Amino acid sequence: MKFAQIVLLSICCFYITACANKQSPPDKKLVQTDATALQTSLFAPDSFPIKKIIENVVCRNDATQSYTLYIPSYKTNAVIYFFDPHAAGALPVTNYKQLADAYNFVLIGSNNSKNGNDFQTAEKIWQVLFNDTQARLQLNKSRIYVCGFSGGAKVASYLALHHPEIKAVIAGGAGLPDETPASNFSFSFTGIAGKGDMNMTDLAALNNSLDKTQTRHRLILFDGKHEWCPGSTMDIAFAGLELDAMRNNIIPKNGSLINTFISNSKKSVEASLKKNDYIQASDECMLAMNMLDGLADVAFFKQKNNAIVNDAAYKKQLQQQQQLFAIEQNKKAEYNAQFQNGDMNYWNKTINDLNIKAKGTTPGAAMNQRLLAYLSLAFYSISNQFINQNQNEGAGYFVSLYKMADPTNSEAWYFSAIINARNNNANAAHDDLVKAVANGFNDKARMVQQPEFIKLQPQINLPLIPGP
């Protein structure tokens, strides 16, 4: 296959599979077993300690699977199952532990679900995880929630589509599985994205599509990139779960929480107006109306939003935002054409310019952050394609671009180590692996089983990765 043909194929694959898993229908027997477990699970919880993160709870019926667990109290709790794209179950549990204490949510992070698994595998992981935790923990079966980031968000959405016991999805950095249209879902959907996330515009488009359905949904944006959101943002998402449960009469109405949310929302609106960010202020009003619907008087937010959207400053900012979105789409089209040209000078200039313009928190800076993230994902996809097809020259070229566009991405350095190992450069491969680990690489099994590294032993000295 010619160089240009491989790049074109990679680009197509990038659009289809980026941040996603392949979709396949779940085994009906598995779903039926799952439902049976839900109905007949014994209330005989194990004696796990409370207020302690346990990073490796091994599933009783499958020792190859485990999860990270945090229990805030011995009360019957709501539960959130987390899916990280790199099977780092402890990461979200650790990040949101304080919120678990505040809302009395059990947090469970899968240590097996990761990008690269197809949806059939995700389904099997869910079956083992769900059955084990339902049997061993005291959980509120009316409040089963899932949350994921990037490819993990698509896993969470997929599971909710196939399991009616799941009442809500929190999806960060990605939305529904590919080819899944917005519809009247049996679960609520909370999308979360950094303003510099390459998938932010996709989540905004999904939110607009859900506006035409009866699904309760919301979109929460934060100043950041393609990453797990900060605790302050997840706090809003968790509050949404509580308010939805009140609205659905699953839990009693909590006037204190409602009043606190109203107060915080008013402060957020005023803070955005003080920064002259009229679009953000309008979004805050709309979010408050969504969250408080049927629970409190939202007249303040309606009146405030009407005043904002009729202000000339809002209209000007909205026009600028639309222009930036158009520029972003044009830039992506330009990059797609350049992927096949192999011009290093073009990419050096482009990436350097993006890095300069991506600094700050302006809408323009956020657009450039999204474009950098887009290139990172594209270079990952193309590099992976070349590596898998043993096209080492092309792989080396795109891996160098990958490292340039996203120097703190562990996968870029891991790919670089593979290329250097294929070129019998053990020292360079070792240095790349050290950088990969320093930037968060933690898949010990993958590293020790990588054929290129095995062939170079004992010349290559694999860096140590903490953990079991």
ChimeraX attribute file (.defattr): number of C-alpha atoms within 10 A of each C-alpha:
attribute: neighborCount
match mode: 1-to-1
recipient: residues
	/A:1	8
	/A:2	7
	/A:3	14
	/A:4	14
	/A:5	11
	/A:6	18
	/A:7	23
	/A:8	17
	/A:9	12
	/A:10	22
	/A:11	21
	/A:12	14
	/A:13	15
	/A:14	19
	/A:15	13
	/A:16	14
	/A:17	16
	/A:18	20
	/A:19	23
	/A:20	27
	/A:21	24
	/A:22	18
	/A:23	18
	/A:24	13
	/A:25	10
	/A:26	18
	/A:27	11
	/A:28	10
	/A:29	9
	/A:30	14
	/A:31	16
	/A:32	12
	/A:33	12
	/A:34	18
	/A:35	16
	/A:36	12
	/A:37	17
	/A:38	16
	/A:39	9
	/A:40	10
	/A:41	18
	/A:42	13
	/A:43	12
	/A:44	11
	/A:45	14
	/A:46	11
	/A:47	9
	/A:48	15
	/A:49	14
	/A:50	14
	/A:51	17
	/A:52	13
	/A:53	18
	/A:54	17
	/A:55	22
	/A:56	17
	/A:57	18
	/A:58	16
	/A:59	18
	/A:60	16
	/A:61	11
	/A:62	12
	/A:63	9
	/A:64	10
	/A:65	18
	/A:66	22
	/A:67	25
	/A:68	24
	/A:69	26
	/A:70	26
	/A:71	25
	/A:72	22
	/A:73	15
	/A:74	17
	/A:75	13
	/A:76	14
	/A:77	23
	/A:78	21
	/A:79	25
	/A:80	24
	/A:81	26
	/A:82	31
	/A:83	32
	/A:84	27
	/A:85	23
	/A:86	21
	/A:87	20
	/A:88	22
	/A:89	27
	/A:90	23
	/A:91	18
	/A:92	23
	/A:93	26
	/A:94	18
	/A:95	15
	/A:96	19
	/A:97	20
	/A:98	15
	/A:99	19
	/A:100	25
	/A:101	15
	/A:102	11
	/A:103	16
	/A:104	18
	/A:105	25
	/A:106	29
	/A:107	29
	/A:108	29
	/A:109	30
	/A:110	27
	/A:111	26
	/A:112	23
	/A:113	28
	/A:114	23
	/A:115	22
	/A:116	16
	/A:117	19
	/A:118	16
	/A:119	21
	/A:120	16
	/A:121	18
	/A:122	26
	/A:123	23
	/A:124	16
	/A:125	19
	/A:126	21
	/A:127	16
	/A:128	17
	/A:129	25
	/A:130	17
	/A:131	20
	/A:132	20
	/A:133	21
	/A:134	20
	/A:135	19
	/A:136	18
	/A:137	22
	/A:138	22
	/A:139	21
	/A:140	15
	/A:141	18
	/A:142	15
	/A:143	20
	/A:144	20
	/A:145	24
	/A:146	25
	/A:147	26
	/A:148	27
	/A:149	28
	/A:150	26
	/A:151	30
	/A:152	30
	/A:153	30
	/A:154	31
	/A:155	37
	/A:156	29
	/A:157	26
	/A:158	25
	/A:159	20
	/A:160	23
	/A:161	17
	/A:162	14
	/A:163	16
	/A:164	14
	/A:165	18
	/A:166	23
	/A:167	21
	/A:168	27
	/A:169	30
	/A:170	28
	/A:171	30
	/A:172	31
	/A:173	27
	/A:174	29
	/A:175	35
	/A:176	22
	/A:177	22
	/A:178	15
	/A:179	8
	/A:180	12
	/A:181	11
	/A:182	17
	/A:183	13
	/A:184	13
	/A:185	18
	/A:186	17
	/A:187	20
	/A:188	22
	/A:189	26
	/A:190	24
	/A:191	26
	/A:192	30
	/A:193	32
	/A:194	25
	/A:195	24
	/A:196	28
	/A:197	30
	/A:198	26
	/A:199	24
	/A:200	25
	/A:201	16
	/A:202	15
	/A:203	25
	/A:204	19
	/A:205	12
	/A:206	19
	/A:207	19
	/A:208	15
	/A:209	13
	/A:210	20
	/A:211	15
	/A:212	11
	/A:213	13
	/A:214	13
	/A:215	16
	/A:216	18
	/A:217	24
	/A:218	23
	/A:219	22
	/A:220	21
	/A:221	21
	/A:222	15
	/A:223	16
	/A:224	18
	/A:225	21
	/A:226	22
	/A:227	15
	/A:228	22
	/A:229	24
	/A:230	14
	/A:231	16
	/A:232	11
	/A:233	17
	/A:234	19
	/A:235	18
	/A:236	17
	/A:237	23
	/A:238	21
	/A:239	17
	/A:240	24
	/A:241	24
	/A:242	23
	/A:243	25
	/A:244	22
	/A:245	17
	/A:246	16
	/A:247	17
	/A:248	12
	/A:249	10
	/A:250	13
	/A:251	14
	/A:252	12
	/A:253	16
	/A:254	12
	/A:255	11
	/A:256	9
	/A:257	13
	/A:258	18
	/A:259	12
	/A:260	11
	/A:261	19
	/A:262	21
	/A:263	11
	/A:264	13
	/A:265	20
	/A:266	18
	/A:267	13
	/A:268	16
	/A:269	22
	/A:270	17
	/A:271	14
	/A:272	17
	/A:273	16
	/A:274	11
	/A:275	10
	/A:276	14
	/A:277	18
	/A:278	25
	/A:279	21
	/A:280	18
	/A:281	26
	/A:282	23
	/A:283	17
	/A:284	23
	/A:285	24
	/A:286	18
	/A:287	20
	/A:288	23
	/A:289	22
	/A:290	15
	/A:291	26
	/A:292	18
	/A:293	14
	/A:294	14
	/A:295	16
	/A:296	13
	/A:297	12
	/A:298	18
	/A:299	10
	/A:300	13
	/A:301	21
	/A:302	16
	/A:303	11
	/A:304	17
	/A:305	22
	/A:306	12
	/A:307	12
	/A:308	19
	/A:309	16
	/A:310	10
	/A:311	12
	/A:312	11
	/A:313	15
	/A:314	20
	/A:315	15
	/A:316	12
	/A:317	16
	/A:318	15
	/A:319	12
	/A:320	14
	/A:321	16
	/A:322	11
	/A:323	11
	/A:324	17
	/A:325	16
	/A:326	11
	/A:327	13
	/A:328	18
	/A:329	12
	/A:330	12
	/A:331	14
	/A:332	14
	/A:333	11
	/A:334	11
	/A:335	18
	/A:336	16
	/A:337	11
	/A:338	14
	/A:339	20
	/A:340	15
	/A:341	12
	/A:342	14
	/A:343	10
	/A:344	14
	/A:345	8
	/A:346	12
	/A:347	17
	/A:348	13
	/A:349	11
	/A:350	14
	/A:351	19
	/A:352	13
	/A:353	12
	/A:354	18
	/A:355	16
	/A:356	11
	/A:357	16
	/A:358	21
	/A:359	13
	/A:360	12
	/A:361	14
	/A:362	13
	/A:363	18
	/A:364	19
	/A:365	19
	/A:366	24
	/A:367	25
	/A:368	25
	/A:369	27
	/A:370	26
	/A:371	25
	/A:372	23
	/A:373	20
	/A:374	20
	/A:375	22
	/A:376	22
	/A:377	20
	/A:378	23
	/A:379	27
	/A:380	25
	/A:381	23
	/A:382	26
	/A:383	28
	/A:384	19
	/A:385	21
	/A:386	22
	/A:387	18
	/A:388	11
	/A:389	12
	/A:390	13
	/A:391	15
	/A:392	18
	/A:393	13
	/A:394	19
	/A:395	25
	/A:396	19
	/A:397	15
	/A:398	27
	/A:399	28
	/A:400	18
	/A:401	22
	/A:402	26
	/A:403	20
	/A:404	16
	/A:405	26
	/A:406	20
	/A:407	17
	/A:408	15
	/A:409	19
	/A:410	22
	/A:411	23
	/A:412	29
	/A:413	28
	/A:414	23
	/A:415	26
	/A:416	26
	/A:417	27
	/A:418	26
	/A:419	22
	/A:420	22
	/A:421	22
	/A:422	18
	/A:423	13
	/A:424	17
	/A:425	16
	/A:426	22
	/A:427	15
	/A:428	18
	/A:429	28
	/A:430	22
	/A:431	19
	/A:432	22
	/A:433	27
	/A:434	21
	/A:435	22
	/A:436	24
	/A:437	20
	/A:438	16
	/A:439	16
	/A:440	13
	/A:441	19
	/A:442	19
	/A:443	15
	/A:444	16
	/A:445	9
	/A:446	9
	/A:447	18
	/A:448	12
	/A:449	10
	/A:450	11
	/A:451	13
	/A:452	19
	/A:453	24
	/A:454	15
	/A:455	13
	/A:456	16
	/A:457	11
	/A:458	10
	/A:459	14
	/A:460	19
	/A:461	16
	/A:462	19
	/A:463	17
	/A:464	11
	/A:465	16
	/A:466	9
	/A:467	8
	/A:468	5
